[in-house]
Amino acid sequence: MNNLLITPAVVFLIILFTCMVLIFLAGRLSFRVKKHTAGETKSYACGEDTYNNKAQPDYSNFFSFAFFFTLAHVATLMITTVPAETLSSLGLAAIYIAAGAAGLHMLFRKA
């Protein structure tokens, strides 16, 4: 009987039930507003009454940097984890080097 209480499923159910009871009790003790104001349901736009979407950042440079970062790190990770003793995996590393070079060429080419 003692081993039954420490199985993962039983421990999960005990913690789940305990959390549900605590959430219920906290909900009963929480402060609730009876009346909502008119502006409470509006979205906040930095104190402006009319928001015309002028504050949208430009992510065009970010995506090329993120692609370069991902390409460089995934290729480096795959190349450095290939064991040097097996010749078949060296071919896989060469494929990653070629794919990385092709990706960098596409990234930095003049459009």
Phi, psi and omega in degrees: 000327180293325181287337180292327182286343182254012174287148184302322182293318181290318178298318177300314180294322178296314180293320178299313179296318179297317179294321179296320178294317179295321178294319178297315180294320179294324177293325178289330181270350186286156179278132179237134179276133180279321184236133178264145177278168185292321183273000184291330182269354179282153177283147182275128182235053176059034178082000180268143178284322178245128181247116186250024174060032177279346184264037178268121180288157179263117183259013184296322177285331181294319184294322178292322177294319179295321177296316178298315180300313180295314181298313182295317184284322178291318178296318179296317179298316182291322181290319184284340180267001177282126178293138184283344185283333184260128182286330181292326178283339175292328174296322176295321177295322178294324177296318178295322177296316180295318179294322177294319178295319178294320178295319178293324177296316178294327182289318187259007180289155179280128181268000000 
